[in-house]
């Protein structure tokens, strides 16, 4: 089974931010299917991780993809489509029970462990 602890701190940080965005979208009325979709790595950098370089965003998406947390489709040397997998959502639901305060607390803890943020 997929485990958050198998990921680097930066991969956990990006995943938590993507999951928080997924919850915001879904709670705002967007379908689960659409809420899981994150467009390209450029969109993720612009809208979720503007403090990271595009290379760090790409590398971290690749890690999440390799570990089954996202489905990333490459094209033109970037990921042109990135979707949270239903398996990653299940892991996050089990860990955080859709509690945004728990997610924010974990984000704060992980952020303090990442030297380049």
N, C-alpha and C positions, 0 to 999 in steps of 0.2 A: 504494500500500500504506500501511496505517496505520503511523504512527511515533510513538513515545513523545515524541520531541523536538518534535512539533507541538503538544503539550499544555503548558499552564501548569504551573508547579512544583506548585501545589496539586492540580491534576488528576492529575498523575503520582503524587503522594503518596497520594491517595485510591485510585487504581487499584492501586498497589503493595500497599496495605493490604488491599484487596479480594482481590487475587490471592493474597496470603499466606494469607488466611482460606480461600479456595477450596482451596489446597493442603492446609491443615490438615484441612479437612473431608473432602476426597477421600482423603488418606492415612489418615484415621481410619475409612474404610469407607463413607462416603457416596458415592452414585453421582455421576458427573460432572454429570448433569442437575440433581440436587438441590443439589450443591455450588456451582453457578453462581448460584443464586437468593439474593437478599438482601432480600426483602420490601420494606418501604417505606423512604423516606428517613429517617423517624423511627427505624426500627430500625438503619439504618446509622449515624446519629448516636449513638444510645445504645450500640451494641455495637462500633463501629469508630472513630468520630471524636468522642468526647464533648467534646473540647476546642474543637471548632468550633461556631459558631452554626448553627442550623437553616437560616438563609438561605444561609450559605456552603456547607453540604452540598448544598442544593437547586441552587445555581448551579453547583457543581462537577459534580454528576450531570448537569445539563443540558449542560455542556461535553463530558463523556464520551459522552453520548448523541448529540450532534451529530456527534462524530468517530467514532462507530461502535464505541466500546469497551464500551459497555453498551447494553442495550435497556431504556429506562425508560418505564413506562406512567403517564401522568398521570391524576389524579382528585381532585376536591375541593381543588384548588390545591396539591397535593403529588404527588410520584411515589409511587404506591401499590405499585409493583412495579419492582424493579431487578435485572436479570440481567446477568452478564458475558457477552459474546458469545464464540462459539468463535473468532472472528477475534482478539479481544483476548487470549485465552488462548494462541493460536498466537504472537502477537507476544511475549508474556511468556516463553513457552517458548524461543523463539529467542534472546531477549536474556539470560535468566537460567538456562536449562536446569534449571528446577525446583530450583535451588540456593538454599535459604533464606538462607544466609550472604551471597550476592551481593545478594539482595533486601533484607536488613537493612542492608547497607552502602550501597546506593542510597537507602534510606529515610532513613538518617542524613544523607547528603549533601544530599538535597532538603530535609529538615526544617530544616537550617541556612540554607537560602535563603528560607524562608517567614517573613516577619516576624510573622505573627499566631499562630504556634504556640508 
